[in-house]
């Protein structure tokens, strides 16, 4: 599903974000990526949907060879994975349903199919009654649900989340995590960078700890392992 | 691209106009001001051009035939003159009709010329117009070499001064039009750049969700085209109204008739094309650097 072999990433300003990372994530897994700020978690995540490019090493996601992937083909990769961000990244001028539909419009799906899928995923995240609202009129937790719905709409085999609960209060964070659990139970792989100690320690899953650009710990049913 | 996707891009482009209300208004205003300026200048430049052409076309040369030339020889000279490719017109004025014209000019003082009928001192002459008035000097030199030509006169000094003035006006007009076009291009694409900069996050999000570059570009392109075209509406209305009003009040200036109102239609076409084209190019160029993600 996701494989990295000796991946290095050096930014143009000379900062070294990753040094020789190798990892394999199988279908259906739920993986937390933890570690202090600036350890390389975000870079690790961004490489998977090709927002960043590795300086060295090879990465395969869903059969796509990331470092050889042509600029033109990037959209094809991104349509097969759902990405959820800390800041939600919703289009401010579009309603909830338009935001969710956008991910299907880009593959030129039929309006009928779009309508049907939008209803399905909005029901799954429990936002059917907010379909016509603008993101600005929703709470943080609701906005994150919209972005999860958008990530789900293409039926991706993997969802990548970069601190999805980072901007949310504890209670809302738990709602969102329950949603991710449910999605994972349906067979979707989930890779999630997080700073939420309580969540990691309660919902015990595989934990990858990144420090100084390297994976220093890889535990099945692991713990957070850092003091917040 | 599927047909319904084309429709989708069109709708999106239109909706973006209203979604970004104030930005749209600012862009359209910038286009309006620039095109109005350009339009006024185009009207002016065209009329100045026509006026100078008319001045030029009034330049003619008198060719005097030698005293005592036989009728047949004068006809031969006329044939030779008419065969010169540089000439636009050749008019023969016999000494008799020359005298009649002089009498007409003097009117009540024509009695001064009494008695000249018997011994007409005027020579036969030809009045020539060159196809390219600017070349009248060299045509004159050529005509001078023909047999039976006594003198060629085209008011050398005055004509040269006139031509110098005309080319100065024309050249500076051309420089101004080109400069104004560039200013329009810069102003319009800059305004669009500002509106797009405000939306760079949206472009980034679209890319992250898997949109291709062209999927993102099309609505922006249509939006830019509409902004450019809408920006041309007010200038076109003002110029049409203003120019026809001007024509109704001052139809002419120094024997020069201002270009007919049709000119406004041509200028309008130019304005709306420039607006739409620059709007399109401006938005496509401005989003390109935000697509690299």
Interface residues (C-beta under 8 A of the other chain):
Chain A: X49 X51 X72 X74 X75 X76 X77 X78 X79 X83 X89 X90 X91 X92 X93 X102 X103 X105 X106 X107 X108 X110 X111 X150 X154
Chain B: X1 X2 X4 X5 X8 X16 X19 X20 X201 X202 X204 X205 X206 X207 X208 X209 X210 X211 X212 X215 X293
